Amino acid sequence: MVLHIVHPEKREVKMERAEWGYFTVELTDAVPGMRYLYIPDGEGSFPDPASHHQPEGVHGPSEVIDHCTHTWRDTKWRNLPLQDLVLYELHVGTFTPEGTFESVIPKLSELTEIGINALEIMPVAQFPGNRNWGYDGVFPYAVQNSYGGPSGLKKLVDACHAKGIAVYLDVVYNHLGPEGNYFGKFGPYFTDTCSTPWGDAINFDGPHADGVREYYSNNPLYWLEHYHLDGLRLDAIHTIHDSSAVSFWELMQNKIQSFTEQAGKPFYLIAESDLNDPKVVKRPEAGGFGFSAQWLDDFHHSLYVLLDKKGKSRYEDFGKMEQLAKAYTDGFVHSGEYVSFRKKKFGRSSASVPGNHFVNFVQNHDQVGNRVRGERLSVLVGHEGLKLAAAATLLAPYIPMLFMGEEYGEDAPFLYFVSHSDEKLIKAVQEGRKKEFAHYKTEGTFPDPQAEESFEKSKLQWQKRKQPKYQQLLKWHQKLIQLRRSLPALHNFNKVDLQAQPLGQEGLVLIRQSHDRLQQLLCLFNFSEKELGFSMPETAVDWKLALNSKADEWLQQPEKSPANDAPKQVEAGKPVTLPPLSVLLYINSI
């Protein structure tokens, strides 16, 4: 193995073989900014798999970074409790016209004004070109150069902490992108015993897996130490296969625990999992994976199909009000039943798992971007439906997440986009997406992922936030988040203290109560276009109206209906009329 230095002056340095197949060399004249490549076995020169910066992209040399040059201002920051978060999923490249880390900073105040206190940034590990969702990254330790590199990300995190915003990063440990992936030149990073839908599976338990496990299990510590991140969201953990006695998850969790004990602040891990298995959030010593929380896809599917009736074609196993009720009371909707989509019985009950171990949402990058035209919910349902969606999400006993622009009803699409340089790969991506979505021909032609236009169309239109049509929805989200923060009943994630009852197939009653049971919250949802009747529970003397989605301040067009004037106070057992497509929120007066 030879170290090939290309800047500031070209030279080659022979490396010495060490234990476990590693090669090392010590340089006394290495300085920040030095660029280098490795030459393994004389087969060409390649970037460092553990590179901290790729200033010339995935095919260029790696650069030495001095992480001590950034002066951190967040020394008093100790992270936020996971259950207090209102997450905001953000794609750096399309969040602002500039598409950089630093361009996000001026927008932070607008997010905090509505109550957002945590960013979940889509992957920034170096990927090919300058536009990509990020899941094609090939350098898990290097920050995307076109976003602003290491310096830009540190400035953003520092600014977020100054505003009271926690920062989570989406990372991909299940595969590496195809272009710029030179890992096979350096070691047995991959296995052929299993695969993923996106490429070769990572070797976490095969021969010579120890180095691979170390490489990935140290990655969270890197983000915590050098970038002061507050947590990670791990992509598709169900495609990571490991039969080791000490699993990769346990190895990683042990390292994080040791590090955080010294750092004096928590570090949270959120999983994306398709297993519908509560072991994902159980501790490793109890046979679990040890994640702090996981995305709750079943909540999305249950809610979305009730909002957009055409959604049944996408989620054939959803569409019943009882399923949304179960999503509130249990979490997983599929918990051992036969599921047509999977052609088998699927899942295990999560009813015993507290709600603060789940992240719920009605939109995210996958659910929007994996539509043919990248339509957001704002294009699929009307204003009243969007208010319903927001209330159903933010009043749930889970950690809520909004997808960027959702808070004001952004209607620009979020498309799938890439900027590869390999013509064969470009064609494969184009044909692959067309084939994947061929059964949705009625939705139109799939936009070219390689076209810059697909990327530009996906950028947020920030000026819309100030327009009346959008500002009303923005204030609606702000109101819901204020209620979430101020009402004790919404601080209780214990499912024993929660009830959810369908009102036929048109509506749903959600009852939440505080830990001390002194406050009860009655959330009445009408998903239909007709009025619904409901008799108030006998559990309180009377109920006071806290929110009415049909009040004049929340209507874009006046609607003349007596049902819109919900009574300000209702005695126990008395009837209430729910207007079409509405939310009524009542609090008891114990």
Number of C-alpha atoms within 10 A of each C-alpha: 18 19 21 20 20 16 13 11 8 10 11 14 14 13 17 12 12 10 7 9 10 13 15 13 12 9 7 5 6 11 13 11 15 17 24 24 22 25 20 16 11 9 10 10 20 24 26 23 21 14 20 24 27 28 21 13 19 25 16 17 25 28 25 17 17 13 15 8 9 14 10 14 12 14 9 8 16 15 21 18 11 21 19 16 21 22 27 24 22 22 25 24 27 22 21 18 15 14 19 23 25 21 19 19 16 10 13 19 13 11 18 16 11 18 21 24 22 26 25 22 19 21 26 30 25 32 34 24 17 16 25 24 21 24 22 24 28 24 27 23 24 25 25 32 23 21 22 18 21 23 18 18 20 22 19 21 25 24 20 22 23 14 15 16 26 28 25 26 24 23 22 24 18 23 25 25 19 18 18 23 20 19 18 10 17 17 14 17 23 21 16 10 11 13 17 15 8 14 13 19 22 28 25 26 19 18 9 15 18 15 17 18 20 14 15 18 21 15 17 21 19 14 17 18 13 14 21 23 24 26 23 22 24 20 21 18 18 15 20 18 19 15 10 10 8 11 19 22 18 19 15 20 20 14 14 21 13 10 17 15 11 8 13 10 14 17 26 19 22 24 25 19 18 16 15 23 18 21 18 25 20 18 16 19 9 9 12 17 22 23 21 19 26 24 22 25 22 22 26 20 25 26 26 25 22 23 23 15 12 12 18 16 11 13 15 13 18 23 21 16 22 19 23 28 22 21 26 25 26 22 31 24 29 23 18 14 12 14 16 12 10 9 8 11 13 17 19 17 16 20 20 13 18 19 24 22 25 24 25 29 27 26 20 21 19 12 19 20 20 17 19 22 18 24 18 25 24 18 15 15 15 14 20 20 21 24 23 19 24 21 23 23 24 22 21 24 27 29 26 24 25 24 21 24 23 23 24 23 24 22 20 17 23 29 28 26 23 24 17 23 13 13 9 10 13 17 14 12 18 17 12 12 17 18 12 11 15 15 9 16 11 8 12 10 13 20 18 21 22 20 12 13 13 21 23 17 15 21 23 20 16 15 8 16 19 12 11 11 15 19 16 22 24 19 17 21 23 19 16 20 20 13 17 19 14 11 16 19 27 22 19 23 23 19 19 14 16 21 16 20 18 18 18 11 14 19 24 22 18 21 21 29 26 19 16 9 13 12 18 25 23 24 22 24 26 25 27 18 11 11 17 20 13 15 13 18 16 12 12 16 13 19 26 17 16 16 18 22 21 25 15 13 12 17 15 15 7 11 12 8 9 9 16 20 15 19 13 12 15 19 16 16 15 13 13 17 18 26 26 20 25 24 24 24 20 22 23 22 13 12
